[in-house]
Amino acid sequence: MITSESSSSMERSMRRLLLAVAMLGTVSAAHAADLSDLPILRGSFSDGLSKTSHNWDGFYVGGQFGFATTDVDFSHAPKTMTDFMLRNSILQAPVGGWSLLPSNHVQSTGFGAYVGRNWQLYDAVFGLEANYSYMNNLATSASDSMTRILDGEAAPAGHTYTYVTSLGGGAALKLKDYATFRGRVGWDGGDFMPYAFAGFAIGRAEVSRFATVSWQKYDDFDEVVVNGGVTTTVHRHLPAGTDTLSKTELRTNSFMYGWTAGIGIEYAICNNILLRGEWEHVGFWDVKDITVGLNNFRVGVGYQF
């Protein structure tokens, strides 16, 4: 049987429990409100620690101005022409291997434009870009001649064939413009982005060359001569044939193909304006037996959409 005193004691205990629960709920709500003000819970803590102030993702276009230094190797420019003129002869192989002309170094300015697209993944930036450069009077030429005595074909017993051979020639090249299609990878440094790139290059040039080959064949042998009962041996060096061959080629629009690679840096100002500076190397494969290597130092300004 529960007495009135026991009932009062239980009521007082219930009131204390309810009061403790209410106080705990109030404290928990206030603590949760304070925690909600922490940046990490609002999603801005990572923003506060990030160094990024520019988003590199998106399309961009721009213009550029550059200074190029170019090496044009003419040394074997006449080769395919001499190979054709001397085909199937004893002279084809040795004459085709002669380094007749020098390698010239030429400098020029140029200007152009570019368009590209970036994709950003955390601090890494990946992109594709098409780049065009028009060159101001990037032209050079060379000419020279040389003469050598070459061994001839197998001769009858006691005879030796030789060829006094002369090669003259010249070549000229004018690089009009070129375009590169390249992939690039960069690092997000906030308002600046260093990058490296590599890709494919195509150029358009005016190319001319000529070659002239002349040879005099000689037959050397010893001949026994009897004169007045006296026998002597006389060495003979007699002409045995001669010829002169020439060939000329000219192409006003000769396409050159090659590769490109380089490094650069971009800096973002006014949110959408991009300044850049870069070094680009382009190596073209032989065009008419002429090798072209170009180093272009450029500055540019672009707009990011």
BELFENVEN-V387044 format. One record per pair of residues at least 6 apart in sequence whose C-alpha atoms are under 8 Angstrom apart, sorted by the first residue. I is the first residue (numbers start at 1). J is the second residue. Records with the same first field share a line. If there is no record, write none. Layout:
I=J ; J
This chain:
35=41
36=42
39=45
40=46
51=189 ; 190
52=188 ; 189 ; 190 ; 191
53=190 ; 191
54=190 ; 191 ; 268 ; 271
55=120
56=118 ; 119 ; 120 ; 125 ; 188
57=117 ; 118 ; 119 ; 120 ; 125
58=117 ; 118 ; 119 ; 304 ; 305
59=115 ; 116 ; 117 ; 118 ; 304 ; 305
60=115 ; 116 ; 117 ; 302 ; 303 ; 304 ; 305
61=113 ; 114 ; 115 ; 116 ; 302 ; 303 ; 304
62=113 ; 114 ; 115 ; 300 ; 301 ; 302 ; 303
63=111 ; 112 ; 113 ; 114 ; 300 ; 301 ; 302
64=111 ; 112 ; 113 ; 114 ; 298 ; 299 ; 300 ; 301
65=109 ; 110 ; 111 ; 112 ; 298 ; 299 ; 300
66=109 ; 110 ; 111 ; 296 ; 297 ; 298 ; 299
67=107 ; 108 ; 109 ; 110 ; 296 ; 297 ; 298
68=107 ; 108 ; 109 ; 110 ; 294 ; 295 ; 296 ; 297
69=105 ; 106 ; 107 ; 108 ; 294 ; 295 ; 296
70=105 ; 106 ; 107 ; 292 ; 293 ; 294 ; 295
71=103 ; 104 ; 105 ; 106 ; 292 ; 293 ; 294
72=103 ; 104 ; 105 ; 106 ; 140 ; 290 ; 291 ; 292 ; 293
73=102 ; 103 ; 104 ; 290 ; 291 ; 292
74=101 ; 102 ; 103 ; 104 ; 142 ; 171 ; 289 ; 290 ; 291
75=99 ; 100 ; 101 ; 102 ; 103 ; 290
76=97 ; 98 ; 99 ; 100 ; 101 ; 289 ; 290
77=101 ; 170 ; 171 ; 209 ; 288 ; 289 ; 290
78=96 ; 100 ; 169 ; 170 ; 171 ; 209 ; 210 ; 211 ; 289
79=96 ; 97 ; 289
80=96 ; 288 ; 289
81=210 ; 211 ; 247
82=92 ; 95 ; 96 ; 211 ; 212 ; 213
83=92 ; 93 ; 95 ; 96
85=245 ; 246 ; 247
86=92
90=152 ; 153
91=150 ; 152
95=167
100=144 ; 145 ; 146 ; 167 ; 168 ; 169
101=142 ; 143 ; 144 ; 169 ; 170
102=142
104=140 ; 141 ; 142
106=138 ; 139 ; 140
107=138
108=135 ; 136 ; 137 ; 138
109=135 ; 136
110=133 ; 134 ; 135 ; 136
111=133 ; 134 ; 135
112=131 ; 132 ; 133 ; 134
113=131 ; 132 ; 133
114=129 ; 130 ; 131 ; 132
115=129 ; 130 ; 131
116=127 ; 128 ; 129 ; 130
117=127 ; 128 ; 129
118=125 ; 126 ; 127 ; 128
119=125 ; 126 ; 127
120=126
123=187 ; 188 ; 189
124=185 ; 186 ; 187 ; 188
125=185 ; 186 ; 187 ; 188
126=183 ; 184 ; 185 ; 186
127=183 ; 184 ; 185
128=181 ; 182 ; 183 ; 184
129=181 ; 182 ; 183 ; 184
130=179 ; 180 ; 181 ; 182
131=179 ; 180 ; 181
132=177 ; 178 ; 179 ; 180
133=177 ; 178 ; 179
134=176 ; 177 ; 178
135=175 ; 176 ; 177
136=176
137=174 ; 175 ; 176
138=174 ; 175 ; 176
139=172 ; 173 ; 174 ; 175
140=172 ; 173 ; 174
141=170 ; 171 ; 172 ; 173
142=170 ; 171 ; 172
143=168 ; 169 ; 170 ; 171
144=168 ; 169 ; 170
145=166 ; 167 ; 168 ; 169
146=166 ; 167 ; 168
147=164 ; 165 ; 166 ; 167
148=164 ; 165 ; 166
149=162 ; 163 ; 164 ; 165
150=162 ; 163 ; 164 ; 165
151=161 ; 162 ; 163
152=160 ; 161 ; 162 ; 163
153=161
154=160 ; 161
155=161
158=221 ; 222
159=219 ; 220 ; 221 ; 222
160=219 ; 220 ; 221
161=217 ; 218 ; 219 ; 220
162=217 ; 218 ; 219 ; 220
163=215 ; 216 ; 217 ; 218
164=215 ; 216 ; 217 ; 218
165=213 ; 214 ; 215 ; 216
166=213 ; 214 ; 215
167=211 ; 212 ; 213 ; 214
168=211 ; 212 ; 213
169=209 ; 210 ; 211 ; 212
170=209 ; 210 ; 211
171=207 ; 208 ; 209 ; 210
172=207 ; 208 ; 209
173=205 ; 206 ; 207 ; 208
174=205 ; 206 ; 207
175=203 ; 204 ; 205 ; 206
176=203 ; 204 ; 205 ; 206
177=203 ; 204 ; 205
178=201 ; 202 ; 203 ; 204
179=201 ; 202 ; 203
180=199 ; 200 ; 201 ; 202 ; 260
181=199 ; 200 ; 201
182=197 ; 198 ; 199 ; 200 ; 260
183=197 ; 198 ; 199
184=195 ; 196 ; 197 ; 198
185=195 ; 196 ; 197
186=193 ; 194 ; 195 ; 196
187=193 ; 194 ; 195
188=194
191=267 ; 268 ; 269
192=265 ; 266 ; 267 ; 268
193=265 ; 266 ; 267
194=263 ; 264 ; 265 ; 266
195=263 ; 264 ; 265
196=261 ; 262 ; 263 ; 264
197=261 ; 262 ; 263
198=259 ; 260 ; 261 ; 262
199=259 ; 260 ; 261
200=257 ; 258 ; 259 ; 260
201=257 ; 258 ; 259 ; 260 ; 282 ; 284
202=255 ; 256 ; 257 ; 258
203=255 ; 256 ; 257
204=253 ; 254 ; 255 ; 256
205=252 ; 253 ; 254 ; 255 ; 256
206=250 ; 251 ; 252 ; 253 ; 254
207=250 ; 251 ; 252 ; 253 ; 254 ; 288
208=248 ; 249 ; 250 ; 251
209=248 ; 249 ; 250
210=246 ; 247 ; 248 ; 249
211=246 ; 247 ; 248
212=244 ; 245 ; 246 ; 247
213=244 ; 245 ; 246
214=242 ; 243 ; 244 ; 245
215=242 ; 243 ; 244
216=239 ; 240 ; 241 ; 242 ; 243
217=239 ; 240 ; 241 ; 242
218=237 ; 238 ; 239 ; 240 ; 241
219=236 ; 237 ; 238 ; 239 ; 240
220=235 ; 236 ; 237 ; 238
221=235 ; 236 ; 237
222=233 ; 234 ; 235 ; 236
223=233 ; 234 ; 235 ; 236
224=231 ; 232 ; 233 ; 234
225=231 ; 232 ; 233 ; 234
226=232
254=287
255=287
256=284 ; 285 ; 286 ; 287
257=284 ; 285
258=282 ; 283 ; 284 ; 285
259=282 ; 283 ; 284
260=280 ; 281 ; 282 ; 283
261=280 ; 281 ; 282
262=278 ; 279 ; 280 ; 281
263=278 ; 279 ; 280
264=276 ; 277 ; 278 ; 279
265=276 ; 277 ; 278
266=274 ; 275 ; 276 ; 277
267=274 ; 275 ; 276
268=274 ; 275
269=275
272=303 ; 304 ; 305
273=301 ; 302 ; 303 ; 304
274=301 ; 302 ; 303 ; 304
275=299 ; 300 ; 301 ; 302
276=299 ; 300 ; 301 ; 302
277=297 ; 298 ; 299 ; 300
278=297 ; 298 ; 299
279=295 ; 296 ; 297 ; 298
280=295 ; 296 ; 297
281=293 ; 294 ; 295 ; 296
282=293 ; 294 ; 295
283=292 ; 293 ; 294
284=291 ; 292 ; 293
285=291 ; 292
286=292
